[in-house]
Amino acid sequence: MWESVALTLAGAAGNNVGKVLQKKGTHILPPLSFKLKVIRAYALNRLWISGFLMDMCGAALMLTALSQAPVSVVQPIAGCGLAILCVFSHFYLKESMNGLDWVAITLAGLGTIGVGVGGEEQKVDKIPLFNIPWLVLSIVILFVLLNTWLHIYKRQRREQELTGPEVIEEIIYGLESGILFGISSVISKTGFVMSEMGFPKIVVPAAISCSVGCSAVGFVYQTRGLKHGRAIVVSTCTSVASIVSGVVAGMIALDEHLPTAPTGRFFLLLGWFFIITGVILLVSSTRIIARL
């Protein structure tokens, strides 16, 4: 279990730090396109290529962790990537951090320890196939409701000529992207479980391909939210929705369950609470400090 925790932390660090290095490298690069000259410029940029390789290595480590541990353990710990990113930005990019940031990072670290202590290896004997169609239907209905709400909200804003932050739009796009990221982890885990149960080995690359597609759609929704919305709201909703949806979907689709021992169950639930609280504080610390 602790090996999976370490792999998840390393993978989350690689994903988040890699994206920062890629973003920093693009400052002197043209917009990405399929032109040979542009592709060569990206490939020769050491900062961008280092970030890209770190991002890919992080993804590989996350997949390795998912092959060994339940989604209910991996997905919450992956949310700690934001805390790792803040520490990296503080020491490498020399970005300042307030006291609340350090409190949030401490909570995320304690939550990780709690999940590691409370989590237990689970042997899946069979996949509840009857639950999967209901899970897919529930997600489709949820997205239909969210997008209907978004459409009505946008129409009301146009009719009333409202200005200011589009709070509902930020929340909806954040929730949709987080749900897709959480489901992406469950799809990957399902492929590994089916392979262990004797299904053809092709199920693993097929599941990973579906997972990548799901994450890609999630990034589209997240980008839409960040384009006109506030990063603080979108990031909070994305992170929390990713953790919650991953855990719930894992329990429904893979028959994962809480630890049988009361002590283990307590530490796991406490770890989830600390991680979610830490993530929320981390993305909203500046605004909270300003209000105080």
C-alpha positions, 0 to 999 in steps of 0.5 A, a space after each residue: 500500500 505504501 508503495 502505491 502511495 509513493 508512486 501516486 505522489 511521484 506521479 502527481 508531482 510529475 504531472 503538475 511540475 511537468 505542466 508548469 515547466 511546459 507552460 514556462 517553456 512556451 513563453 518563448 515559443 510560437 503557438 503549437 501547430 503541426 508545422 515542422 518548424 514549430 514542432 522542431 522549436 518545441 522539441 529543441 526547447 529544453 525546458 518544454 521537453 523536460 516538462 513534457 517528459 516529466 508529465 509522461 513519466 508522471 502518467 506512467 507512475 499513476 497507471 502503475 499505482 492504479 494497477 496495484 491499489 484501489 481507486 479510493 486510495 490513488 485518486 484522493 492522493 493524486 489531489 495532493 499534486 496541487 500541494 506538491 506544485 505549490 512547494 515546487 513553485 515556492 522553491 523553484 519559481 520563487 513564488 511567495 506563500 502565505 501561512 494558510 498555504 502551509 496549513 493546507 499543505 500540512 493537511 494534505 500531507 496528513 491526509 496522505 498519511 491517513 489514506 496510507 494507514 487506513 487503505 487496504 489492498 482489495 482483491 476483486 473477484 468479479 466486476 459488478 457488470 450490472 452496476 456499470 450501465 447504471 453508472 454510465 446512465 447516471 453520469 450522462 443524466 448528470 451532464 445533461 442536467 449540468 449543461 441544461 442549467 448552464 444553458 439557462 444561466 447563460 440565456 438569463 445573463 444575456 437577457 439581463 445583461 449581467 456582468 461580473 464573474 460567471 460563478 455558475 459557469 465556473 462551478 459547472 465546468 469545474 465539476 464536469 472536468 473533475 468528474 471526467 478526471 475521476 472516471 478516467 482513473 476508474 476506467 484504467 483500473 477496470 482494465 487492470 482488474 479485467 486483465 487479472 481476472 483472465 480477460 484478453 490482454 487487449 483490455 488494458 491498452 483499450 481501457 488506457 485509450 478510453 481513459 486518455 480520451 476521457 481525460 482529454 475531454 476533461 481538459 477541454 471542459 477545464 480550459 473552457 472554465 479557465 478561459 473566462 472564469 476564475 482559476 480559484 473556483 474552477 480548480 477547487 471544483 475540479 479537484 474535489 469533484 475528481 476525488 469524490 467521483 473517482 472514489 464513488 465510481 470505484 465503489 460502484 463499478 469495481 465493488 471497492 469498499 471501506 476497510 473492514 477494521 474500524 480503525 482503518 475506516 476511521 483513518 481512511 475517511 479522515 485522510 479523505 477529509 484532510 486532503 479535500 480540506 487542504 485542496 480547498 484551502 490551497 486554491 482559496 488561501 489568497 482570497 481568504 487572507 485578503 478578506 481577513 
